[in-house]
């Protein structure tokens, strides 16, 4: 379902490496996950998630990398500060950024796989219309469920004292 509402993961191949990337609004992260990794949840906050895989005959392996980047839209630009996260055999690089509105967001990245001196450059872009719309629809369905719950009660004044159930 996430892919239907704005979450996308893609990759670019460079020789025997694949750089997987995704951009997601931080409202999709659970409060637990956001707190664990020090990520600010908010309607106008997003993260760029990168993971580098080295391909071989035996399969693929997650590898580290030296990484820098920046992001911009038509109004503002900012350097990206990446955090390295290890989970079992996976390595992720996350960078938070803010955005103003539904807009195109551009990324310029430069990375070097661990153990190599070669730098690889990559330019990406994404449209935040889908990502913001996903947060909108989540809010819409919660409100719709809330209205449904109120309509089912004889005393609608007590509905606001009970937490909403998850969808």
SULQUIKA-V838132 format. One record per residue. RES is the residue in three letters. PHI is phi in whole degrees, 0 to 359 (* if undefined). PSI is psi in whole degrees, -180 to 180 (* if undefined). Layout:
BEGIN
res=RES phi=PHI psi=PSI
res=RES phi=PHI psi=PSI
END
This chain:
BEGIN
res=UNK phi=* psi=-33
res=UNK phi=302 psi=-38
res=UNK phi=293 psi=-24
res=UNK phi=282 psi=-20
res=UNK phi=244 psi=19
res=UNK phi=124 psi=-12
res=UNK phi=278 psi=127
res=UNK phi=228 psi=140
res=UNK phi=236 psi=133
res=UNK phi=223 psi=174
res=UNK phi=212 psi=157
res=UNK phi=237 psi=140
res=UNK phi=257 psi=135
res=UNK phi=228 psi=103
res=UNK phi=53 psi=-117
res=UNK phi=260 psi=27
res=UNK phi=235 psi=146
res=UNK phi=238 psi=126
res=UNK phi=260 psi=109
res=UNK phi=271 psi=138
res=UNK phi=217 psi=148
res=UNK phi=210 psi=153
res=UNK phi=234 psi=131
res=UNK phi=214 psi=144
res=UNK phi=292 psi=138
res=UNK phi=291 psi=-12
res=UNK phi=292 psi=-16
res=UNK phi=283 psi=-17
res=UNK phi=279 psi=142
res=UNK phi=290 psi=154
res=UNK phi=304 psi=-36
res=UNK phi=297 psi=-49
res=UNK phi=295 psi=-44
res=UNK phi=299 psi=-44
res=UNK phi=294 psi=-42
res=UNK phi=303 psi=-39
res=UNK phi=255 psi=8
res=UNK phi=68 psi=36
res=UNK phi=258 psi=135
res=UNK phi=279 psi=122
res=UNK phi=274 psi=138
res=UNK phi=179 psi=155
res=UNK phi=299 psi=-31
res=UNK phi=250 psi=26
res=UNK phi=242 psi=139
res=UNK phi=220 psi=166
res=UNK phi=231 psi=147
res=UNK phi=257 psi=125
res=UNK phi=246 psi=124
res=UNK phi=237 psi=145
res=UNK phi=213 psi=130
res=UNK phi=255 psi=129
res=UNK phi=242 psi=133
res=UNK phi=263 psi=127
res=UNK phi=266 psi=140
res=UNK phi=213 psi=178
res=UNK phi=298 psi=-33
res=UNK phi=281 psi=-10
res=UNK phi=136 psi=-145
res=UNK phi=228 psi=153
res=UNK phi=228 psi=139
res=UNK phi=287 psi=133
res=UNK phi=231 psi=154
res=UNK phi=281 psi=173
res=UNK phi=199 psi=155
res=UNK phi=274 psi=136
res=UNK phi=213 psi=138
res=UNK phi=216 psi=159
res=UNK phi=186 psi=171
res=UNK phi=214 psi=161
res=UNK phi=224 psi=154
res=UNK phi=202 psi=162
res=UNK phi=231 psi=-158
res=UNK phi=285 psi=-15
res=UNK phi=247 psi=-42
res=UNK phi=228 psi=158
res=UNK phi=224 psi=153
res=UNK phi=207 psi=147
res=UNK phi=285 psi=147
res=UNK phi=265 psi=135
res=UNK phi=251 psi=112
res=UNK phi=267 psi=139
res=UNK phi=252 psi=134
res=UNK phi=266 psi=128
res=UNK phi=235 psi=128
res=UNK phi=251 psi=129
res=UNK phi=227 psi=105
res=UNK phi=54 psi=-116
res=UNK phi=266 psi=5
res=UNK phi=255 psi=146
res=UNK phi=234 psi=126
res=UNK phi=239 psi=150
res=UNK phi=237 psi=118
res=UNK phi=246 psi=139
res=UNK phi=225 psi=127
res=UNK phi=272 psi=151
res=UNK phi=205 psi=160
res=UNK phi=256 psi=154
res=UNK phi=224 psi=158
res=UNK phi=271 psi=-47
res=UNK phi=203 psi=-174
res=UNK phi=298 psi=120
res=UNK phi=196 psi=168
res=UNK phi=276 psi=138
res=UNK phi=236 psi=133
res=UNK phi=245 psi=146
res=UNK phi=229 psi=139
res=UNK phi=236 psi=118
res=UNK phi=238 psi=148
res=UNK phi=224 psi=128
res=UNK phi=217 psi=159
res=UNK phi=224 psi=117
res=UNK phi=302 psi=145
res=UNK phi=309 psi=130
res=UNK phi=90 psi=-7
res=UNK phi=246 psi=153
res=UNK phi=259 psi=-7
res=UNK phi=284 psi=131
res=UNK phi=265 psi=140
res=UNK phi=241 psi=132
res=UNK phi=253 psi=147
res=UNK phi=211 psi=135
res=UNK phi=246 psi=133
res=UNK phi=231 psi=160
res=UNK phi=212 psi=153
res=UNK phi=211 psi=155
res=UNK phi=255 psi=125
res=UNK phi=278 psi=3
res=UNK phi=301 psi=-47
res=UNK phi=293 psi=-42
res=UNK phi=294 psi=-45
res=UNK phi=292 psi=-37
res=UNK phi=299 psi=-34
res=UNK phi=297 psi=-43
res=UNK phi=296 psi=-38
res=UNK phi=298 psi=-47
res=UNK phi=294 psi=-36
res=UNK phi=300 psi=-46
res=UNK phi=297 psi=-42
res=UNK phi=301 psi=-47
res=UNK phi=291 psi=-33
res=UNK phi=294 psi=-44
res=UNK phi=296 psi=-40
res=UNK phi=296 psi=-43
res=UNK phi=296 psi=-40
res=UNK phi=298 psi=-45
res=UNK phi=297 psi=-39
res=UNK phi=296 psi=-44
res=UNK phi=298 psi=-41
res=UNK phi=296 psi=-43
res=UNK phi=297 psi=-27
res=UNK phi=278 psi=-11
res=UNK phi=261 psi=147
res=UNK phi=284 psi=-30
res=UNK phi=244 psi=89
res=UNK phi=296 psi=-17
res=UNK phi=295 psi=-23
res=UNK phi=272 psi=-11
res=UNK phi=298 psi=-36
res=UNK phi=287 psi=-10
res=UNK phi=275 psi=-12
res=UNK phi=255 psi=141
res=UNK phi=290 psi=153
res=UNK phi=287 psi=146
res=UNK phi=279 psi=154
res=UNK phi=290 psi=152
res=UNK phi=278 psi=*
END
